[in-house]
Amino acid sequence: MKHFLFYFGLFSIFTAGAQTTKPSDPLAHTFSIVARDANTGEMAVAVQSHWFSVGTAVSWGEAGVGVVATQSFTNKSFGIRGLEMLKQGKSPQQAMDLLLRDDDGRDFRQVAILDTKGRTAVHTGKNCIIYAGHSNGENFSVQANMMLNDQVVPAMEKAWKANNNLPLAERMVQVLLAAQNAGGDIRGKQSAALLVVAPEATDEPWNDRLLDLRVDDSENPVKELNRLLKVFRAYEHMNQGDLFVEKNEMKKAMVQYNAAMKMFPENLEMQFWTAITLANDKQLIRAAEMLKNIYEKDKNWRELTRRLPKVGLLNVSEMELMELIK
């Protein structure tokens, strides 16, 4: 409530002719980027703020449509409505114009829209708290308000252009890190989010959101976001390994599992399923050695091993099972 009263007082007096209606929408003063990978067509939005759970308010996206970042005094409807307008065939700028046309709070808004063609539109209202600004071009738009200094937006643009060798998600994180290193939010850090959607919609919309990571409350949210992204990549290897197991391509499965374990050598989950795959491939001695080490750290994994044959996830004889759980 104190935050709200502070901002109400801050904006209660304006110069002559300025807009006088301060919106009652949630506050999300922040820095963000909307972008598209020119090679894959994937689209993403990433954000950090000194505000709780910023990802639930700022970042919006839909496969085959586009992405939206709505911040400062956040009008959440801009996310849904902006995407719907893109879906109807409107350009990002046409969508932006329509969103702001009847919005009494437009002078307090900061909004960026990007579509599947990499076209962008961005608006920074004249009553956004300084330092506020944006920079956009083909396939990207970076925007920030309430920053410590005027170097944040240039640093974000530079990081976007300098990291074009990275996958889109990792590239977005580098932009957030650059913004923070340049000064970031004048209030500090609290939450961050990263959303990546597919270039085209499919008949399986539950798979069209390729990545959705949120850090709602942290002393170093971008650092934690980066850690989660690495965990996500490790589990991508695990999932790929599982697909190879289904095809009975055990050597390929092991390559993927080993890649995952290399990224997170202390993760018992990854070690366990790798051992189970070895057992199913009749490499029982190696499997037993791995499982023994796992059991020493957490005995519950032994009980889980015992349960797997019943559901067909561990294909061994009763005698072999006894070797694996001893």
RODREN-136560 format. One record per residue (C-alpha): residue number from 1; y, z, x. Coordinates in pm, 1 decimal, always signed. Example, Ala and Ser with C-alpha at 12.3 -4.5 7.8 and 13.67 -1.06 7.14 Angstrom:
# residues 2
<atom pos="1" c2="-450.0" c3="+780.0" c1="+1230.0"/>
<atom pos="2" c2="-106.0" c3="+714.0" c1="+1367.0"/>
This chain:
# residues 326
<atom pos="1" c2="+0.0" c3="+0.0" c1="+0.0"/>
<atom pos="2" c2="+234.8" c3="+75.2" c1="+290.0"/>
<atom pos="3" c2="+176.2" c3="-277.4" c1="+423.7"/>
<atom pos="4" c2="+266.5" c3="-425.4" c1="+87.6"/>
<atom pos="5" c2="+589.6" c3="-222.0" c1="+57.1"/>
<atom pos="6" c2="+687.0" c3="-320.6" c1="+408.5"/>
<atom pos="7" c2="+652.5" c3="-690.8" c1="+337.4"/>
<atom pos="8" c2="+820.8" c3="-655.5" c1="-0.5"/>
<atom pos="9" c2="+1123.7" c3="-500.4" c1="+165.3"/>
<atom pos="10" c2="+1118.0" c3="-754.3" c1="+445.5"/>
<atom pos="11" c2="+1142.5" c3="-1048.2" c1="+206.3"/>
<atom pos="12" c2="+1360.4" c3="-898.7" c1="-65.9"/>
<atom pos="13" c2="+1683.9" c3="-1038.7" c1="+84.4"/>
<atom pos="14" c2="+1721.1" c3="-1411.0" c1="+154.7"/>
<atom pos="15" c2="+2001.7" c3="-1646.5" c1="+251.7"/>
<atom pos="16" c2="+2180.9" c3="-1831.9" c1="-23.8"/>
<atom pos="17" c2="+1970.7" c3="-2104.3" c1="-179.4"/>
<atom pos="18" c2="+1642.2" c3="-1973.8" c1="-41.9"/>
<atom pos="19" c2="+1346.1" c3="-1918.1" c1="-267.6"/>
<atom pos="20" c2="+1356.9" c3="-1572.5" c1="-424.1"/>
<atom pos="21" c2="+1005.6" c3="-1534.1" c1="-563.6"/>
<atom pos="22" c2="+776.1" c3="-1357.6" c1="-320.9"/>
<atom pos="23" c2="+412.7" c3="-1419.2" c1="-416.0"/>
<atom pos="24" c2="+183.5" c3="-1127.7" c1="-495.4"/>
<atom pos="25" c2="-112.4" c3="-1296.7" c1="-323.9"/>
<atom pos="26" c2="-309.7" c3="-1124.6" c1="-45.7"/>
<atom pos="27" c2="-158.8" c3="-1122.8" c1="+301.4"/>
<atom pos="28" c2="-337.4" c3="-1312.3" c1="+576.4"/>
<atom pos="29" c2="-87.0" c3="-1363.7" c1="+855.5"/>
<atom pos="30" c2="-291.2" c3="-1533.9" c1="+1119.2"/>
<atom pos="31" c2="-372.5" c3="-1833.5" c1="+1336.7"/>
<atom pos="32" c2="-628.1" c3="-2099.4" c1="+1244.7"/>
<atom pos="33" c2="-756.1" c3="-2449.1" c1="+1313.4"/>
<atom pos="34" c2="-905.2" c3="-2715.0" c1="+1086.9"/>
<atom pos="35" c2="-1080.8" c3="-2993.5" c1="+1272.7"/>
<atom pos="36" c2="-1334.2" c3="-3276.4" c1="+1267.4"/>
<atom pos="37" c2="-1579.2" c3="-3386.1" c1="+1536.1"/>
<atom pos="38" c2="-1514.0" c3="-3756.4" c1="+1589.7"/>
<atom pos="39" c2="-1872.1" c3="-3811.4" c1="+1709.5"/>
<atom pos="40" c2="-2072.7" c3="-3623.5" c1="+1445.4"/>
<atom pos="41" c2="-1828.2" c3="-3620.5" c1="+1155.1"/>
<atom pos="42" c2="-1878.2" c3="-3245.2" c1="+1112.5"/>
<atom pos="43" c2="-1572.8" c3="-3056.7" c1="+986.9"/>
<atom pos="44" c2="-1475.4" c3="-2697.7" c1="+1056.8"/>
<atom pos="45" c2="-1219.4" c3="-2425.3" c1="+1003.5"/>
<atom pos="46" c2="-1180.1" c3="-2122.9" c1="+1231.0"/>
<atom pos="47" c2="-944.3" c3="-1829.0" c1="+1199.7"/>
<atom pos="48" c2="-851.4" c3="-1490.7" c1="+1345.0"/>
<atom pos="49" c2="-616.9" c3="-1227.6" c1="+1201.9"/>
<atom pos="50" c2="-522.0" c3="-861.2" c1="+1209.2"/>
<atom pos="51" c2="-644.4" c3="-833.2" c1="+853.0"/>
<atom pos="52" c2="-976.1" c3="-726.0" c1="+705.5"/>
<atom pos="53" c2="-1230.9" c3="-999.6" c1="+627.5"/>
<atom pos="54" c2="-996.7" c3="-1293.0" c1="+684.6"/>
<atom pos="55" c2="-1278.7" c3="-1543.0" c1="+634.4"/>
<atom pos="56" c2="-1305.9" c3="-1460.1" c1="+264.9"/>
<atom pos="57" c2="-948.0" c3="-1571.4" c1="+203.5"/>
<atom pos="58" c2="-837.6" c3="-1834.1" c1="+456.3"/>
<atom pos="59" c2="-1129.3" c3="-2069.7" c1="+524.4"/>
<atom pos="60" c2="-1268.4" c3="-2320.1" c1="+272.4"/>
<atom pos="61" c2="-1486.8" c3="-2624.9" c1="+318.5"/>
<atom pos="62" c2="-1729.5" c3="-2861.7" c1="+149.0"/>
<atom pos="63" c2="-1965.0" c3="-3115.6" c1="+305.3"/>
<atom pos="64" c2="-1855.7" c3="-3475.0" c1="+255.7"/>
<atom pos="65" c2="-1513.4" c3="-3359.3" c1="+134.8"/>
<atom pos="66" c2="-1309.3" c3="-3164.1" c1="+388.8"/>
<atom pos="67" c2="-1180.7" c3="-2824.3" c1="+496.5"/>
<atom pos="68" c2="-878.4" c3="-2612.7" c1="+407.8"/>
<atom pos="69" c2="-703.8" c3="-2316.4" c1="+568.9"/>
<atom pos="70" c2="-465.6" c3="-2122.0" c1="+342.5"/>
<atom pos="71" c2="-278.5" c3="-1833.4" c1="+503.9"/>
<atom pos="72" c2="+41.3" c3="-1628.3" c1="+538.4"/>
<atom pos="73" c2="+68.8" c3="-1519.6" c1="+173.3"/>
<atom pos="74" c2="-269.8" c3="-1664.0" c1="+87.7"/>
<atom pos="75" c2="-315.0" c3="-1864.5" c1="-229.5"/>
<atom pos="76" c2="-694.4" c3="-1873.1" c1="-250.6"/>
<atom pos="77" c2="-682.7" c3="-2136.1" c1="-523.8"/>
<atom pos="78" c2="-549.3" c3="-2382.4" c1="-265.4"/>
<atom pos="79" c2="-895.1" c3="-2385.8" c1="-107.5"/>
<atom pos="80" c2="-1086.6" c3="-2479.0" c1="-420.2"/>
<atom pos="81" c2="-816.0" c3="-2698.2" c1="-570.3"/>
<atom pos="82" c2="-742.5" c3="-2873.4" c1="-243.4"/>
<atom pos="83" c2="-1107.8" c3="-2965.1" c1="-194.4"/>
<atom pos="84" c2="-1132.8" c3="-3085.7" c1="-553.9"/>
<atom pos="85" c2="-834.7" c3="-3315.9" c1="-502.4"/>
<atom pos="86" c2="-992.1" c3="-3460.8" c1="-188.3"/>
<atom pos="87" c2="-1309.9" c3="-3516.2" c1="-386.1"/>
<atom pos="88" c2="-1106.5" c3="-3710.1" c1="-641.1"/>
<atom pos="89" c2="-992.1" c3="-3946.9" c1="-365.6"/>
<atom pos="90" c2="-650.7" c3="-3803.6" c1="-285.7"/>
<atom pos="91" c2="-532.6" c3="-3793.6" c1="+75.0"/>
<atom pos="92" c2="-467.7" c3="-3457.0" c1="+242.5"/>
<atom pos="93" c2="-91.9" c3="-3511.4" c1="+208.5"/>
<atom pos="94" c2="-119.6" c3="-3602.3" c1="-159.6"/>
<atom pos="95" c2="-328.1" c3="-3291.2" c1="-218.0"/>
<atom pos="96" c2="-77.3" c3="-3078.1" c1="-26.7"/>
<atom pos="97" c2="+216.0" c3="-3213.7" c1="-224.5"/>
<atom pos="98" c2="+43.9" c3="-3136.9" c1="-554.0"/>
<atom pos="99" c2="-54.6" c3="-2785.1" c1="-446.7"/>
<atom pos="100" c2="+299.3" c3="-2697.2" c1="-342.4"/>
<atom pos="101" c2="+484.1" c3="-2878.0" c1="-619.4"/>
<atom pos="102" c2="+455.1" c3="-2602.0" c1="-879.7"/>
<atom pos="103" c2="+403.4" c3="-2310.5" c1="-640.9"/>
<atom pos="104" c2="+689.0" c3="-2060.4" c1="-655.3"/>
<atom pos="105" c2="+558.7" c3="-1907.7" c1="-332.9"/>
<atom pos="106" c2="+560.8" c3="-2229.5" c1="-131.5"/>
<atom pos="107" c2="+817.4" c3="-2098.1" c1="+116.2"/>
<atom pos="108" c2="+577.2" c3="-1819.1" c1="+212.0"/>
<atom pos="109" c2="+267.6" c3="-2037.9" c1="+242.8"/>
<atom pos="110" c2="+100.9" c3="-2186.3" c1="+544.4"/>
<atom pos="111" c2="-166.3" c3="-2441.7" c1="+456.8"/>
<atom pos="112" c2="-367.6" c3="-2706.1" c1="+643.0"/>
<atom pos="113" c2="-598.7" c3="-2968.7" c1="+492.5"/>
<atom pos="114" c2="-837.3" c3="-3209.3" c1="+668.6"/>
<atom pos="115" c2="-1062.3" c3="-3474.7" c1="+513.6"/>
<atom pos="116" c2="-1371.9" c3="-3669.8" c1="+620.6"/>
<atom pos="117" c2="-1159.8" c3="-3938.3" c1="+786.6"/>
<atom pos="118" c2="-990.0" c3="-3685.6" c1="+1010.9"/>
<atom pos="119" c2="-659.1" c3="-3715.8" c1="+827.5"/>
<atom pos="120" c2="-456.3" c3="-3395.0" c1="+813.9"/>
<atom pos="121" c2="-166.7" c3="-3241.5" c1="+624.7"/>
<atom pos="122" c2="-1.4" c3="-2910.6" c1="+710.9"/>
<atom pos="123" c2="+277.2" c3="-2699.1" c1="+565.7"/>
<atom pos="124" c2="+455.9" c3="-2400.7" c1="+717.5"/>
<atom pos="125" c2="+694.1" c3="-2241.6" c1="+468.1"/>
<atom pos="126" c2="+1043.2" c3="-2150.5" c1="+586.0"/>
<atom pos="127" c2="+985.1" c3="-1784.3" c1="+500.3"/>
<atom pos="128" c2="+669.0" c3="-1743.6" c1="+708.2"/>
<atom pos="129" c2="+723.9" c3="-1466.0" c1="+961.1"/>
<atom pos="130" c2="+814.1" c3="-1584.9" c1="+1309.3"/>
<atom pos="131" c2="+678.3" c3="-1696.2" c1="+1534.1"/>
<atom pos="132" c2="+538.0" c3="-1950.6" c1="+1291.4"/>
<atom pos="133" c2="+456.6" c3="-2315.8" c1="+1337.3"/>
<atom pos="134" c2="+193.3" c3="-2585.9" c1="+1349.7"/>
<atom pos="135" c2="+82.3" c3="-2899.4" c1="+1531.2"/>
<atom pos="136" c2="-148.9" c3="-3163.4" c1="+1391.9"/>
<atom pos="137" c2="-288.3" c3="-3504.8" c1="+1466.6"/>
<atom pos="138" c2="-598.7" c3="-3712.9" c1="+1415.7"/>
<atom pos="139" c2="-899.2" c3="-3486.5" c1="+1354.4"/>
<atom pos="140" c2="-716.5" c3="-3154.5" c1="+1395.5"/>
<atom pos="141" c2="-442.6" c3="-2922.1" c1="+1282.0"/>
<atom pos="142" c2="-352.5" c3="-2585.6" c1="+1437.0"/>
<atom pos="143" c2="-121.6" c3="-2340.6" c1="+1261.6"/>
<atom pos="144" c2="-2.6" c3="-1983.7" c1="+1309.8"/>
<atom pos="145" c2="+241.0" c3="-1731.3" c1="+1172.5"/>
<atom pos="146" c2="+352.6" c3="-1379.6" c1="+1271.0"/>
<atom pos="147" c2="+263.1" c3="-1455.0" c1="+1632.3"/>
<atom pos="148" c2="+379.2" c3="-1251.2" c1="+1929.4"/>
<atom pos="149" c2="+554.2" c3="-1553.7" c1="+2080.8"/>
<atom pos="150" c2="+605.4" c3="-1927.5" c1="+2043.1"/>
<atom pos="151" c2="+330.3" c3="-2021.5" c1="+2289.9"/>
<atom pos="152" c2="+33.3" c3="-1970.2" c1="+2056.4"/>
<atom pos="153" c2="+38.6" c3="-2305.3" c1="+1875.6"/>
<atom pos="154" c2="+84.9" c3="-2510.8" c1="+2197.1"/>
<atom pos="155" c2="-201.6" c3="-2317.5" c1="+2356.8"/>
<atom pos="156" c2="-426.7" c3="-2394.9" c1="+2060.1"/>
<atom pos="157" c2="-349.9" c3="-2765.1" c1="+2070.5"/>
<atom pos="158" c2="-408.7" c3="-2775.9" c1="+2445.3"/>
<atom pos="159" c2="-744.9" c3="-2598.5" c1="+2409.1"/>
<atom pos="160" c2="-856.1" c3="-2836.9" c1="+2134.3"/>
<atom pos="161" c2="-781.7" c3="-3141.6" c1="+2346.8"/>
<atom pos="162" c2="-923.6" c3="-2993.7" c1="+2667.8"/>
<atom pos="163" c2="-1263.2" c3="-2900.6" c1="+2524.8"/>
<atom pos="164" c2="-1374.8" c3="-3227.9" c1="+2366.5"/>
<atom pos="165" c2="-1701.9" c3="-3209.9" c1="+2560.5"/>
<atom pos="166" c2="-1820.4" c3="-2910.3" c1="+2356.2"/>
<atom pos="167" c2="-1999.6" c3="-2905.6" c1="+2021.1"/>
<atom pos="168" c2="-1752.6" c3="-2855.9" c1="+1736.6"/>
<atom pos="169" c2="-1831.1" c3="-2488.1" c1="+1673.6"/>
<atom pos="170" c2="-1795.0" c3="-2391.8" c1="+2039.7"/>
<atom pos="171" c2="-1478.3" c3="-2598.5" c1="+2064.6"/>
<atom pos="172" c2="-1326.6" c3="-2410.4" c1="+1770.0"/>
<atom pos="173" c2="-1398.8" c3="-2076.0" c1="+1934.3"/>
<atom pos="174" c2="-1225.3" c3="-2191.5" c1="+2252.3"/>
<atom pos="175" c2="-916.0" c3="-2266.7" c1="+2044.3"/>
<atom pos="176" c2="-918.4" c3="-1916.2" c1="+1898.3"/>
<atom pos="177" c2="-962.4" c3="-1764.7" c1="+2243.5"/>
<atom pos="178" c2="-669.5" c3="-1968.8" c1="+2374.4"/>
<atom pos="179" c2="-450.1" c3="-1849.0" c1="+2088.8"/>
<atom pos="180" c2="-534.5" c3="-1487.0" c1="+2156.4"/>
<atom pos="181" c2="-484.1" c3="-1525.7" c1="+2531.1"/>
<atom pos="182" c2="-140.8" c3="-1675.7" c1="+2465.3"/>
<atom pos="183" c2="-34.6" c3="-1367.3" c1="+2267.6"/>
<atom pos="184" c2="-193.8" c3="-1400.6" c1="+1927.1"/>
<atom pos="185" c2="-100.5" c3="-1200.5" c1="+1619.5"/>
<atom pos="186" c2="+183.4" c3="-958.9" c1="+1695.3"/>
<atom pos="187" c2="-14.3" c3="-682.0" c1="+1521.1"/>
<atom pos="188" c2="-331.2" c3="-730.2" c1="+1723.9"/>
<atom pos="189" c2="-686.7" c3="-825.4" c1="+1623.9"/>
<atom pos="190" c2="-927.3" c3="-734.9" c1="+1343.4"/>
<atom pos="191" c2="-1131.2" c3="-1017.4" c1="+1189.7"/>
<atom pos="192" c2="-1237.2" c3="-1376.6" c1="+1252.0"/>
<atom pos="193" c2="-1443.3" c3="-1649.1" c1="+1087.2"/>
<atom pos="194" c2="-1596.1" c3="-1988.5" c1="+1163.9"/>
<atom pos="195" c2="-1715.7" c3="-2237.3" c1="+902.6"/>
<atom pos="196" c2="-1875.9" c3="-2577.2" c1="+977.8"/>
<atom pos="197" c2="-1980.4" c3="-2824.8" c1="+708.4"/>
<atom pos="198" c2="-2174.6" c3="-3150.1" c1="+723.6"/>
<atom pos="199" c2="-1996.9" c3="-3488.5" c1="+728.5"/>
<atom pos="200" c2="-2178.2" c3="-3597.1" c1="+412.7"/>
<atom pos="201" c2="-2312.4" c3="-3411.8" c1="+112.7"/>
<atom pos="202" c2="-2686.3" c3="-3427.2" c1="+51.1"/>
<atom pos="203" c2="-2923.6" c3="-3355.6" c1="-234.0"/>
<atom pos="204" c2="-2974.8" c3="-3014.0" c1="-73.5"/>
<atom pos="205" c2="-2628.1" c3="-2854.0" c1="-91.2"/>
<atom pos="206" c2="-2770.2" c3="-2524.6" c1="+31.9"/>
<atom pos="207" c2="-2815.8" c3="-2695.1" c1="+370.5"/>
<atom pos="208" c2="-2477.1" c3="-2867.4" c1="+381.9"/>
<atom pos="209" c2="-2295.5" c3="-2561.0" c1="+512.4"/>
<atom pos="210" c2="-2412.1" c3="-2588.1" c1="+872.1"/>
<atom pos="211" c2="-2266.1" c3="-2265.4" c1="+1003.8"/>
<atom pos="212" c2="-2084.8" c3="-1975.2" c1="+838.1"/>
<atom pos="213" c2="-2004.0" c3="-1679.2" c1="+1064.9"/>
<atom pos="214" c2="-1772.6" c3="-1391.5" c1="+980.7"/>
<atom pos="215" c2="-1657.3" c3="-1086.9" c1="+1171.9"/>
<atom pos="216" c2="-1485.2" c3="-872.1" c1="+912.2"/>
<atom pos="217" c2="-1373.8" c3="-576.2" c1="+1123.9"/>
<atom pos="218" c2="-1384.5" c3="-556.6" c1="+1503.4"/>
<atom pos="219" c2="-1173.8" c3="-451.5" c1="+1800.4"/>
<atom pos="220" c2="-1236.6" c3="-795.4" c1="+1952.0"/>
<atom pos="221" c2="-1333.2" c3="-1030.7" c1="+1668.3"/>
<atom pos="222" c2="-1327.3" c3="-1362.5" c1="+1857.2"/>
<atom pos="223" c2="-1545.7" c3="-1220.1" c1="+2132.6"/>
<atom pos="224" c2="-1789.2" c3="-1100.8" c1="+1865.7"/>
<atom pos="225" c2="-1769.1" c3="-1437.9" c1="+1689.2"/>
<atom pos="226" c2="-1859.5" c3="-1608.2" c1="+2015.3"/>
<atom pos="227" c2="-2157.0" c3="-1374.0" c1="+2059.2"/>
<atom pos="228" c2="-2277.9" c3="-1448.5" c1="+1707.2"/>
<atom pos="229" c2="-2248.4" c3="-1820.8" c1="+1773.3"/>
<atom pos="230" c2="-2477.4" c3="-1782.5" c1="+2073.5"/>
<atom pos="231" c2="-2726.1" c3="-1588.8" c1="+1860.0"/>
<atom pos="232" c2="-2707.3" c3="-1867.1" c1="+1602.6"/>
<atom pos="233" c2="-2787.7" c3="-2126.1" c1="+1869.7"/>
<atom pos="234" c2="-3083.6" c3="-1921.4" c1="+1989.4"/>
<atom pos="235" c2="-3224.5" c3="-1904.6" c1="+1638.4"/>
<atom pos="236" c2="-3175.4" c3="-2278.6" c1="+1605.5"/>
<atom pos="237" c2="-3426.0" c3="-2307.8" c1="+1889.6"/>
<atom pos="238" c2="-3657.7" c3="-2067.3" c1="+1706.6"/>
<atom pos="239" c2="-3634.3" c3="-2268.2" c1="+1385.1"/>
<atom pos="240" c2="-3702.1" c3="-2591.0" c1="+1572.3"/>
<atom pos="241" c2="-4001.4" c3="-2426.0" c1="+1735.0"/>
<atom pos="242" c2="-4132.2" c3="-2328.4" c1="+1393.2"/>
<atom pos="243" c2="-4109.1" c3="-2690.1" c1="+1279.2"/>
<atom pos="244" c2="-4314.1" c3="-2801.5" c1="+1577.9"/>
<atom pos="245" c2="-4572.8" c3="-2534.0" c1="+1497.9"/>
<atom pos="246" c2="-4603.8" c3="-2673.8" c1="+1145.9"/>
<atom pos="247" c2="-4679.5" c3="-3012.0" c1="+1304.5"/>
<atom pos="248" c2="-4923.0" c3="-2848.0" c1="+1546.3"/>
<atom pos="249" c2="-4711.0" c3="-2962.7" c1="+1840.5"/>
<atom pos="250" c2="-4750.8" c3="-2641.1" c1="+2037.0"/>
<atom pos="251" c2="-4609.8" c3="-2758.4" c1="+2370.4"/>
<atom pos="252" c2="-4286.9" c3="-2869.9" c1="+2205.2"/>
<atom pos="253" c2="-4277.0" c3="-2544.6" c1="+2009.6"/>
<atom pos="254" c2="-4305.6" c3="-2341.9" c1="+2328.4"/>
<atom pos="255" c2="-4016.9" c3="-2533.1" c1="+2486.6"/>
<atom pos="256" c2="-3797.6" c3="-2430.5" c1="+2196.2"/>
<atom pos="257" c2="-3917.9" c3="-2071.3" c1="+2190.6"/>
<atom pos="258" c2="-3867.0" c3="-2036.5" c1="+2565.1"/>
<atom pos="259" c2="-3513.7" c3="-2170.2" c1="+2529.7"/>
<atom pos="260" c2="-3441.3" c3="-1906.4" c1="+2265.6"/>
<atom pos="261" c2="-3587.9" c3="-1625.4" c1="+2474.9"/>
<atom pos="262" c2="-3389.8" c3="-1739.2" c1="+2776.7"/>
<atom pos="263" c2="-3071.3" c3="-1695.8" c1="+2576.5"/>
<atom pos="264" c2="-3171.7" c3="-1350.4" c1="+2446.3"/>
<atom pos="265" c2="-3449.4" c3="-1210.9" c1="+2665.2"/>
<atom pos="266" c2="-3436.0" c3="-865.2" c1="+2503.5"/>
<atom pos="267" c2="-3476.7" c3="-990.9" c1="+2147.5"/>
<atom pos="268" c2="-3817.8" c3="-865.5" c1="+2026.8"/>
<atom pos="269" c2="-3821.4" c3="-1098.7" c1="+1727.1"/>
<atom pos="270" c2="-3813.2" c3="-1405.1" c1="+1949.6"/>
<atom pos="271" c2="-4071.4" c3="-1260.7" c1="+2186.4"/>
<atom pos="272" c2="-4303.7" c3="-1170.7" c1="+1900.8"/>
<atom pos="273" c2="-4319.2" c3="-1509.1" c1="+1732.2"/>
<atom pos="274" c2="-4356.1" c3="-1678.7" c1="+2067.2"/>
<atom pos="275" c2="-4658.6" c3="-1458.9" c1="+2133.1"/>
<atom pos="276" c2="-4802.5" c3="-1537.5" c1="+1790.6"/>
<atom pos="277" c2="-4762.5" c3="-1908.7" c1="+1859.2"/>
<atom pos="278" c2="-4947.8" c3="-1864.2" c1="+2187.3"/>
<atom pos="279" c2="-5227.3" c3="-1684.4" c1="+2003.7"/>
<atom pos="280" c2="-5253.3" c3="-1962.7" c1="+1747.0"/>
<atom pos="281" c2="-5274.0" c3="-2206.1" c1="+2037.1"/>
<atom pos="282" c2="-5569.5" c3="-2001.3" c1="+2169.9"/>
<atom pos="283" c2="-5370.5" c3="-1876.9" c1="+2468.9"/>
<atom pos="284" c2="-5488.9" c3="-1527.2" c1="+2385.1"/>
<atom pos="285" c2="-5446.6" c3="-1363.9" c1="+2725.3"/>
<atom pos="286" c2="-5078.8" c3="-1460.6" c1="+2749.5"/>
<atom pos="287" c2="-5024.4" c3="-1363.4" c1="+2388.1"/>
<atom pos="288" c2="-5186.7" c3="-1024.0" c1="+2435.1"/>
<atom pos="289" c2="-4974.6" c3="-951.2" c1="+2743.1"/>
<atom pos="290" c2="-4654.2" c3="-1031.2" c1="+2557.2"/>
<atom pos="291" c2="-4756.7" c3="-831.7" c1="+2252.1"/>
<atom pos="292" c2="-4845.4" c3="-527.6" c1="+2460.5"/>
<atom pos="293" c2="-4494.0" c3="-520.5" c1="+2603.8"/>
<atom pos="294" c2="-4348.2" c3="-556.9" c1="+2256.5"/>
<atom pos="295" c2="-4559.0" c3="-273.7" c1="+2114.5"/>
<atom pos="296" c2="-4443.5" c3="-42.5" c1="+2393.1"/>
<atom pos="297" c2="-4087.3" c3="-90.3" c1="+2275.2"/>
<atom pos="298" c2="-4158.2" c3="-74.5" c1="+1903.5"/>
<atom pos="299" c2="-4501.9" c3="+7.2" c1="+1763.4"/>
<atom pos="300" c2="-4421.2" c3="-142.7" c1="+1420.8"/>
<atom pos="301" c2="-4477.6" c3="-491.8" c1="+1563.1"/>
<atom pos="302" c2="-4846.8" c3="-400.8" c1="+1609.2"/>
<atom pos="303" c2="-4876.4" c3="-332.7" c1="+1237.5"/>
<atom pos="304" c2="-4703.1" c3="-661.8" c1="+1160.4"/>
<atom pos="305" c2="-4954.4" c3="-845.5" c1="+1382.2"/>
<atom pos="306" c2="-5233.5" c3="-683.6" c1="+1185.1"/>
<atom pos="307" c2="-5092.5" c3="-820.7" c1="+859.0"/>
<atom pos="308" c2="-5045.4" c3="-1184.2" c1="+964.9"/>
<atom pos="309" c2="-5403.8" c3="-1320.6" c1="+936.8"/>
<atom pos="310" c2="-5414.0" c3="-1240.0" c1="+565.4"/>
<atom pos="311" c2="-5124.0" c3="-1476.7" c1="+495.5"/>
<atom pos="312" c2="-5238.2" c3="-1747.7" c1="+737.3"/>
<atom pos="313" c2="-4970.9" c3="-1694.7" c1="+1003.4"/>
<atom pos="314" c2="-5217.7" c3="-1582.0" c1="+1267.7"/>
<atom pos="315" c2="-5536.8" c3="-1785.8" c1="+1291.0"/>
<atom pos="316" c2="-5773.8" c3="-1577.2" c1="+1502.0"/>
<atom pos="317" c2="-6112.5" c3="-1416.8" c1="+1457.1"/>
<atom pos="318" c2="-6152.1" c3="-1047.4" c1="+1380.6"/>
<atom pos="319" c2="-6257.4" c3="-984.6" c1="+1740.7"/>
<atom pos="320" c2="-5959.4" c3="-1175.0" c1="+1875.4"/>
<atom pos="321" c2="-5729.2" c3="-982.5" c1="+1646.1"/>
<atom pos="322" c2="-5860.6" c3="-655.8" c1="+1788.0"/>
<atom pos="323" c2="-5767.2" c3="-778.7" c1="+2135.2"/>
<atom pos="324" c2="-5419.5" c3="-863.3" c1="+2018.1"/>
<atom pos="325" c2="-5344.2" c3="-526.6" c1="+1857.4"/>
<atom pos="326" c2="-5503.4" c3="-288.7" c1="+2106.3"/>
